[in-house]
Amino acid sequence: MESSQPLTMETAVPRFKPPEIPRDIIIIVGGYGSGKSEVAVNLVRFLVEQRPESKQPISIVDLDIVNPYFRSREASEELERIGIRAIHPRGGERYADLPIILPDIKAGIVQNSGTMVLDVGGDDVGARVLSSLADSFSEVDYDLLFVLNANRPFTADVEGCLKMMGEIENACGLKFTGIISNTHLLEHTSEDTVLTGLKLAREVGRQTGLPVAFVSALAEVLDGIDGEKIKVPVLPLSRSLLKPWEKKSRHGNTK
């Protein structure tokens, strides 16, 4: 499955309801290994597909200062080819851990310059960068979405999820507005994996009063799931963020 031709909502899983994204500022946050960067990359692709006639720009902002391997900036060339603006440090500062792009982000938020998806680093440590932007969010509507992967140790149960969500909110000064169920085991993900994660996400939502904004999973896994078993919106995923050895394998280089 090549990332240059991602499976779309129309071609992969037409029986599922697509996500509804009513706000122009969407902040994606989750624990380390939750898959939030892959979700962010696929979400901006989805928005481009859903708004082909829109003249408003769609941007993805890489604010991940935690994980050096799975940052959304790794897919920036692919995204820019389809008209998405990728905001991240450039040139020699491409892999900088300092939030040196904050002025650009603040300007985009305040000026309401199109739709922005912010990919924020794992857990409360990564979310602290948002505190520098908190005043910019005070006058705009935003969605702060928690990416829940039930197969990660700190979000394997309701108690762990609530603890992490509270720590993230305290670190960034913002409140969550929804949950993304993204439980997976990479290529070993099954129908049961997805549905078990959704069950946990619904229980966390019940206890917090937050909706499950959507389920995200590899499109080929979703193809095998009865649509009646998932009664929330669905975002099919096509992997773009690969481990270094996976990139070599994809290009036929196994050295």
Secondary structure, 3 states (H helix, E strand, C coil): CCCCCCCCHHHHCCCCCCCCCCCCEEEEEECCCCCHHHHHHHHHHHHHHHCCCCCCCEEEEEECCCCCCCCHHHHHHHHHHCCCEEECCCHHHCCCCCCCCHHHHHHHHHCCCCEEEEEECCHHHHHHHHHHHHHHHCCCCEEEEEEECCCCHHHCCHHHHHHHHHHHHHHHCCCCCEEEECCCCHHHCCHHHHHHHHHHHHHHHHHHCCCEEEEEEEHHHHCCCCHHHCCCCEEEECCCCCCHHHHHHHCCCCC
